[in-house]
Amino acid sequence: MHISEGVLSPAVLAGGAGLAVVGTAIGLKKIDYDAIPRVALLSAAFFVASLIHVPVGPVGLHLVLNGLMGLFLGWLAFPAILIGLFLQALLFQFGGLTVLGVNTVTMAAPAVAGFYAYRGLLRRPGLPALVGAFACGASAILLSGLLVAVALITTGEGFWKVAQLVLLAHIPVMVIEGLITLFVFLFLKKVKPEMLEGIYA
């Protein structure tokens, strides 16, 4: 899901940077001392998961875990993902500093959207909570793919085929991330329910 430097137009880069600043500011405003270890843990998980790439044509597939981050962090997913992406760009040249804003928005905005879209299901017992947890993980990847596609198409019509490939290639990732989010949700609900306090707040 990393968009490389030199691909997007200045207008798209500027728009992404502006949205990333707004999202990160909202996240930082909501952070408290008790949330810092959770943010750090999930940012580290995101950093490691995104390093393992499986090349499929011009697209590199990897776990993102943004749905999982949205589930446990809400708006705090913005600063957590921003930190992970910044370190990846700095240390491994994944993405890049000029596209940091766009990459943050394409991964963090779906995380936050999934959290609020499915929080009602997650609060209910039984099957609805399971469906909500799976949907958080799967829909975050779908929305991220759509946002990447929009960023590419907005830059130029020549990226249309690449945008289609991005969406198609991430269908199996959607299923995997949905299952990971579901299993982590079930595990933490049983052994450490306080991690889910944001869902019930």
N, C-alpha and C positions, 0 to 999 in steps of 0.2 A: 504494500500500500504506500510505500515511500515514493513520492514523485521526486525525480532528480532535478538538480539545478540546470538551468539553461533550457528548460522545456516550456514553462508557462510564461504568459505575457505579463508585462509590468502591472497592468490593471488587475489581473487575477492575483498576483503576488501581494499587491497592496491591499486588496479586499480581504484576502486570507489573513494577512498580518493584523489588520484592524479587528476582525472578528476574534482572532486568537487573543488579542489584548483584552477585549471585552470579556470573553469567557474566562480567562485566567484571573482577571480582576474580581469577577463575581465569585470564583472559586476561593481565592485568597481571602475575600471578605467573610466567607462562611467557615473558614478553617478555625479550629481551636486546638489547644495544646494536646488534648487526648487523641485527636485525629492524625497527628503527625506520624506516628509509627505506622499506621494503616496506609497512609499516603505513600510513605517511603517503601513499604513492603510491596505494594502493588505497582509502584513505579519501577522497582527493581525487576519484578516479574515481567512487566511489559518490555523492559529493556532487553532482558535475556531472551524472551520468546521471539521478539522481532529480529533477533540476530540470525536465526536459523532460516535460510532461504532455500526454497526449491524452485529452480528456474523453469518456467513454462513459457516458451517463446520470449517476448520482450518483457514479460511479467515475472516478478519474483514472489512466489507464494510463501507465506509464513503466518504463524499464529500472531494475533494482535492482542487478544484478551481485553479489548475495549468494552465489550458488553459486561464482562466480569467487573471491570473497573467502575463502570457506571452503576452497576448493582450495589457495590459497596461504598462508593465515594460520591455519587451524584455529581454536583458541580466541581468537586475537588478533582475529578478526572482531568479537567483542563490543565491545572498546574502539574499534576502527576505525569501526564502524557508529554507535556511541553519539556519537562526535565529529562525524561527518557529520550525523546527525540533529539534534544540538544546534545546530550552526551553521545548518542549514536553518530550524529553529524560530526562532532568534534573528534571523536576517537576512531571511528571506522568509516567516515565519509559516506554514511547511509543518508540519503536525502540530501541535505545541505542546509546552510544557514539562511540563504535567501528564500528557500521554500519552507522554512520552519513553521511559519504561520499557517500556510495552507495545509501542510501535513498535520499540524496540531488540530485544526478545525475538522479535517476529514476523518480523524479518528476520535476526537473528544466530543464533538457535537452529537454523533450517533450514540455515544455512551450515555450522555445526559438525557437525550431524547428517549432512549430505551428505558431508563430508570423511571422517568415520569409516566411514560406510556403504560408500563406494566406494573407499576407499584400497587395498583388496586388488586390485581391478580395475586401478586406476591404476598399480600396481607391475608389472603384467604387460605384456609387449610385445604390439604388434599391436592387433588388434581389441578385446580386453578393455579396454585403456587408453582407446581412443577411446569406447567405450560408457560407461565410468566417467566420463570428462570431460563428455560430453553429459549424463549422468544427474545429475551434480553441479549443473549449471546449471539443468536443467529441474525436478528434484525440489525444489530450494530455493524456486523460485517456487510450486510446488504446495503445499508445506508452509507457506509464508508465507501463501498464500491461505486455507488451512485454519485457521491460527492466527487470522487476522483474522476469519474467519467465526465461530470459536468465541468470540472476544472480544465480537463483536457480539451473538451469540445468548445468551451468558451474561448480557449486560446486559439483554436483553429480547426476548421472542418477536416483537415488532414489527419487529425487524431481520432476520427470516428471509429475506425476499425480497432485501434488500440483500446479505446474506451469500451467497446463491446467485449473484447477479449478479457479485460480486467473483470467485468461483471461475470462472464461465464466461468473464468478460471477460479473465482472465489466461491462458487456454489458448494464444493465439498468443504471448504474452510468454514462456511456458514454452519453446516451440520456439526462439524467437529467442535467449533466454538460454542454452539448451543448446548452440546452434551457436556463439555467441560464446565460451563457456567452452571448447568443443572446439578452436576455432581458436587461441585464446590459449595453451592447453595445448600444442598441437602446435608453435606458433611458439617458445615459451620452451624447450620440450624440446630443440629444435634449436639455438637461439642462446644460451640462458642457462639451462642445466639446474640450476644452483645455486639458482635461484628455486624449484625443486621439491623442495628438500631435506627439507621437512617430510613429504612423502609417503613417502619412503624411510627416514625416521628410525626 
